[in-house]
């Protein structure tokens, strides 16, 4: 068993807000978005999102047992082995709304070509299988400013052992 219980779970309620209400809630907290996050928020999944409430657990790729990093498929399998599963695809902005105390990143570089230090990638299925579309959301704080950002990655991308993910706690049947 790997040490994925180090961080306390975060309770999140997903769905229930119309797209404009979600934008207003994010704006009310001063959350900034990149173009990829805006593209994800424009997806039809946000038109009539069902409601769900669950706990989210953060863990690194290394805590899941991948000391040299791993692909997303391996990370998801490793998470499953310790009782974690993917979050619903629309989780990112709702998790950002309840994760307002995120520590600021050690640097302010916004685009690295890899998961930036201090970021939390939401482990969720891609909203779109198009190779050019953003794959999902990540949360970041830079100089005290909260961000919800979209990211791009290929299926064979190797995530670093230090990359942090947010998974849904418990296996969904």
C-alpha positions as CSV (number, residue, x, y, z in Angstrom):
1,X,0.0,0.0,0.0
2,X,1.3,3.4,-1.0
3,X,1.0,6.5,1.1
4,X,-1.9,8.3,-0.6
5,X,-3.7,9.2,2.7
6,X,-1.2,12.0,3.5
7,X,-3.6,14.8,2.5
8,X,-7.1,15.2,3.9
9,X,-9.9,14.5,1.5
10,X,-11.7,17.6,0.0
11,X,-15.5,17.4,-0.3
12,X,-16.8,18.7,-3.6
13,X,-20.3,19.1,-5.0
14,X,-20.2,18.9,-8.8
15,X,-22.8,20.2,-11.2
16,X,-26.0,22.1,-10.6
17,X,-24.8,25.5,-11.9
18,X,-25.5,26.8,-15.4
19,X,-22.4,27.7,-17.3
20,X,-22.9,31.5,-16.7
21,X,-23.4,30.9,-13.0
22,X,-20.2,28.8,-12.9
23,X,-18.3,31.6,-14.7
24,X,-19.7,34.1,-12.2
25,X,-18.7,32.0,-9.2
26,X,-15.2,31.6,-10.5
27,X,-15.0,35.3,-11.3
28,X,-16.3,36.1,-7.8
29,X,-13.2,34.4,-6.4
30,X,-10.9,36.1,-8.8
31,X,-10.1,32.8,-10.6
32,X,-8.3,33.4,-13.8
33,X,-8.7,31.0,-16.8
34,X,-6.5,30.2,-19.8
35,X,-7.9,29.7,-23.3
36,X,-7.8,25.9,-22.9
37,X,-9.9,26.1,-19.7
38,X,-12.4,28.4,-21.6
39,X,-12.6,25.8,-24.4
40,X,-13.3,23.0,-21.9
41,X,-16.0,25.1,-20.2
42,X,-17.7,25.6,-23.6
43,X,-18.1,21.9,-24.0
44,X,-21.7,20.5,-24.0
45,X,-21.0,18.6,-20.8
46,X,-21.5,21.9,-18.9
47,X,-24.9,22.5,-20.5
48,X,-26.9,20.2,-18.2
49,X,-24.5,18.9,-15.6
50,X,-26.0,16.4,-13.2
51,X,-25.2,16.9,-9.5
52,X,-22.9,14.7,-7.6
53,X,-21.0,15.0,-4.3
54,X,-17.9,13.1,-3.3
55,X,-14.5,13.4,-1.6
56,X,-11.4,14.1,-3.6
57,X,-7.9,12.9,-2.6
58,X,-4.7,14.4,-3.8
59,X,-1.6,12.3,-4.4
60,X,1.5,12.4,-6.5
61,X,2.4,9.9,-9.2
62,X,5.3,8.8,-6.9
63,X,2.8,8.1,-4.1
64,X,1.0,5.8,-6.4
65,X,4.2,3.7,-6.8
66,X,5.7,5.2,-9.9
67,X,9.1,6.4,-8.8
68,X,10.1,7.1,-12.5
69,X,6.8,8.6,-13.6
70,X,4.1,7.0,-15.6
71,X,1.5,7.5,-18.4
72,X,-2.0,8.5,-17.6
73,X,-3.3,4.9,-18.1
74,X,-0.8,3.5,-15.6
75,X,-1.6,6.3,-13.1
76,X,-5.3,5.6,-13.3
77,X,-4.6,1.9,-12.8
78,X,-2.4,2.6,-9.9
79,X,-5.0,4.9,-8.3
80,X,-7.6,2.2,-8.8
81,X,-5.4,-0.3,-6.9
82,X,-5.6,2.1,-3.8
83,X,-9.3,2.8,-4.0
84,X,-9.3,5.9,-6.1
85,X,-11.0,6.6,-9.4
86,X,-11.5,9.3,-12.0
87,X,-13.5,12.4,-11.1
88,X,-16.4,13.3,-13.4
89,X,-15.2,15.3,-16.5
90,X,-16.7,18.5,-15.2
91,X,-15.0,18.4,-11.8
92,X,-12.2,20.9,-12.4
93,X,-14.1,24.2,-12.0
94,X,-16.1,22.9,-9.0
95,X,-12.9,21.7,-7.3
96,X,-11.3,25.1,-8.0
97,X,-14.3,26.8,-6.2
98,X,-13.6,24.8,-3.0
99,X,-9.8,24.8,-3.2
100,X,-9.1,28.4,-2.4
101,X,-6.2,27.9,0.0
102,X,-3.8,26.4,-2.6
103,X,-0.2,27.4,-1.9
104,X,1.4,29.6,-4.6
105,X,3.6,27.9,-7.1
106,X,7.4,28.3,-6.7
107,X,7.6,30.0,-10.1
108,X,5.3,32.1,-12.3
109,X,6.0,30.5,-15.6
110,X,2.6,29.7,-17.1
111,X,3.4,27.3,-19.9
112,X,6.1,24.7,-19.3
113,X,5.2,21.8,-21.7
114,X,4.8,19.7,-18.6
115,X,2.8,19.9,-15.4
116,X,4.0,23.0,-13.6
117,X,5.3,22.8,-10.0
118,X,2.5,23.3,-7.5
119,X,-0.3,22.4,-9.9
120,X,-3.0,19.8,-9.2
121,X,-4.3,18.0,-12.2
122,X,-7.9,16.8,-12.0
123,X,-7.9,13.1,-12.9
124,X,-10.9,12.9,-15.2
125,X,-11.9,11.5,-18.6
126,X,-11.2,13.8,-21.5
127,X,-14.2,15.8,-22.6
128,X,-13.1,15.4,-26.3
129,X,-11.1,12.7,-28.0
130,X,-9.8,15.2,-30.6
131,X,-6.0,15.2,-30.4
132,X,-5.9,19.0,-30.6
133,X,-8.4,19.6,-27.8
134,X,-7.5,20.2,-24.2
135,X,-7.6,17.0,-22.2
136,X,-8.6,18.4,-18.8
137,X,-8.2,20.9,-16.0
138,X,-5.5,21.7,-13.5
139,X,-5.5,24.0,-10.6
140,X,-2.7,26.4,-9.8
141,X,-2.0,29.5,-7.7
142,X,0.6,32.0,-8.9
143,X,1.6,34.9,-6.7
144,X,-1.6,34.5,-4.7
145,X,-3.9,34.4,-7.8
146,X,-6.0,31.3,-8.3
147,X,-6.0,29.7,-11.7
148,X,-8.1,27.1,-13.5
149,X,-6.2,26.0,-16.5
150,X,-6.7,23.5,-19.3
151,X,-3.9,21.2,-20.4
152,X,-2.9,19.2,-23.5
153,X,-1.2,15.9,-23.3
154,X,-0.8,12.8,-25.5
155,X,-1.7,9.3,-24.2
156,X,2.0,8.4,-24.1
157,X,3.0,11.5,-22.1
158,X,5.2,10.5,-19.1
159,X,4.0,12.3,-16.0
160,X,6.7,13.1,-13.4
161,X,6.8,11.3,-10.0
162,X,6.2,14.7,-8.4
163,X,3.1,15.6,-10.5
164,X,0.0,15.9,-8.2
165,X,-3.4,14.6,-9.2
166,X,-6.9,14.9,-7.6
167,X,-8.8,11.6,-7.7
168,X,-12.3,10.7,-6.6
169,X,-12.1,8.7,-3.3
170,X,-13.7,5.3,-3.5
171,X,-14.4,3.1,-6.5
172,X,-17.6,3.9,-8.5
173,X,-19.5,0.8,-9.6
